[in-house]
Amino acid sequence: MVGIIGTFVTGSTTSSGILFAKMQTEVAAQIGADAVHLVAANMAGGAIGKLISPQSIAVAIAAIGPSGADGKIMSQTVKYCILFGLIVCVLSYLSAVLI
């Protein structure tokens, strides 16, 4: 979820990863989890957050031209963002528990 929010705010999965990878590593050490799993989940969330990133939507609008359609695009992609985010959360949890 942190990756999704980070990419939404920054507009970049890379920037989100740079901002939050250290935090995810420290959290993993504190809770006794594998840091690779948390950082990977963060990056997967970042890719998902790109769906609803205002910067990405603005670029798409500029490329295809339907001026004023950004609200419509955002409302249609938010449901996919939530669905994919939940899937990554479940898979991340299962991989942490099973490994």
C-alpha positions in Angstrom: 0.0 0.0 0.0 2.9 2.3 0.7 4.2 1.8 -2.9 0.8 2.7 -4.3 0.6 5.9 -2.3 4.2 6.8 -3.0 3.7 6.5 -6.8 0.4 8.3 -6.6 2.2 11.2 -4.9 5.5 11.2 -6.8 4.3 10.0 -10.2 7.2 7.6 -10.4 7.7 4.0 -9.3 11.4 4.6 -9.1 11.0 7.7 -6.9 8.5 5.8 -4.7 11.0 2.9 -4.3 13.9 5.3 -3.4 11.7 7.1 -0.9 10.4 4.0 0.9 12.8 1.1 0.3 14.9 2.0 3.3 11.8 2.3 5.5 10.6 -1.1 4.3 14.0 -2.7 5.0 14.0 -1.3 8.6 10.4 -2.4 9.2 11.4 -5.9 8.0 14.3 -6.0 10.4 12.0 -4.9 13.3 9.3 -7.5 12.7 11.7 -10.3 11.7 10.5 -10.5 8.1 12.5 -10.9 4.9 13.4 -7.4 3.6 13.4 -8.6 0.0 9.7 -9.5 0.3 8.7 -6.1 1.7 10.8 -4.1 -0.8 9.4 -6.3 -3.6 5.8 -5.7 -2.4 6.6 -2.0 -2.2 7.8 -1.9 -5.8 4.8 -4.0 -7.0 2.6 -1.5 -5.3 4.5 1.3 -7.0 3.7 -0.3 -10.4 0.0 -0.5 -9.4 0.0 3.1 -8.2 1.0 4.2 -11.7 -2.5 3.4 -12.8 -3.9 6.3 -10.7 -1.0 8.7 -10.8 -2.2 12.1 -11.8 1.0 12.7 -13.8 0.5 9.5 -15.8 -3.1 10.3 -16.5 -2.1 13.8 -17.7 0.4 12.3 -20.1 -2.2 9.9 -21.4 -4.7 12.7 -21.9 -2.0 14.7 -23.8 -1.2 11.7 -25.9 -4.7 10.7 -26.9 -6.4 14.1 -26.7 -9.8 13.8 -24.9 -9.4 17.1 -22.9 -11.2 17.0 -19.6 -11.4 13.2 -19.4 -9.0 12.8 -16.6 -11.7 12.4 -14.0 -13.3 9.7 -16.0 -10.0 7.9 -16.5 -9.2 8.1 -12.8 -12.6 6.8 -11.7 -12.3 3.8 -14.1 -8.8 2.9 -13.1 -9.2 3.3 -9.3 -11.2 0.0 -9.1 -8.4 -1.9 -10.9 -5.8 -0.3 -8.6 -7.7 -1.5 -5.5 -8.2 -5.0 -6.9 -4.5 -5.3 -7.9 -3.4 -3.8 -4.6 -5.4 -6.4 -2.6 -4.0 -9.2 -4.8 -0.4 -8.0 -4.1 -1.2 -7.7 -0.4 -2.5 -11.2 -0.2 0.4 -12.7 -2.3 2.9 -10.8 -0.2 1.4 -12.0 3.0 1.3 -15.6 1.8 4.9 -15.5 0.5 6.1 -14.1 3.9 4.2 -16.8 5.8 5.1 -19.7 3.6 8.8 -18.9 3.2 
